[in-house]
Amino acid sequence: MDMALWIEVPETWERGEDYGRYTSYPGPAYVYGTGHCVDWGGGISNVHVQVYNSNCGARKEHRVTGVR
């Protein structure tokens, strides 16, 4: 089934991703995010999730889930 994942550090533009047809899960993908907010997301078939400003301590993350 089609699966994808991505992770990004917006302040440094460092990005890791993996996508393709898998039987269990994609990945892994890595970035160096110590001391930074991290955005990440992924999808399986037509269901996708995106999370912004994660791992920021006091900041609240913004989560978006959708079906295409």
Secondary structure as UniProt FT lines:
FT   STRAND          2..9
FT   TURN            10..13
FT   STRAND          14..21
FT   TURN            34..35
FT   STRAND          38..44
FT   TURN            45..46
FT   STRAND          47..54
FT   TURN            57..58
FT   STRAND          62..67
//
